[in-house]
Amino acid sequence: MRLIPQDAKRGTMVPVEGMAVEIDGTRVELAAGAQVRNERNFIVLPMALPKSALVKYKLGADGKLQRAWILSPQEAAQPDAKP
């Protein structure tokens, strides 16, 4: 099991173009140094993102995507932490 911060939000991520994605229909720019990790915890380059993926993600103070973790079926089945 990998460590995904409990305060990470859940959403569906779709690549848009260049350094942008949509999360639940909202366009989000990737921050400099942003990391998207696949189910095996390997870094996925922006041009290799899947067409749609259930993720947990964290945005920076500027609203840009800092980190995202593509969820495995087991991780997706886990309930989100209560605030």
CORBELTA-V186405 format. One record per backbone hydrogen bond with DSSP energy under -1.0 kcal/mol. CO is the residue of the C=O (numbers start at 1). NH is the residue of the N-H. Records with the same first field share a line. If there is no record, write none. Layout:
BEGIN
CO: NH ; NH
END
This chain:
BEGIN
5: 8
9: 57
11: 55
12: 24
13: 53
14: 22
17: 20
19: 30
20: 16
21: 28
22: 14
23: 26
26: 23
28: 21
29: 65
31: 34
35: 68
36: 44
37: 70
38: 41
42: 38
45: 48
46: 49
53: 13
54: 71
55: 11
56: 69
57: 9
58: 66 ; 67
60: 63
64: 60
65: 31
66: 35
67: 58
68: 37
69: 56
72: 76
73: 77
END
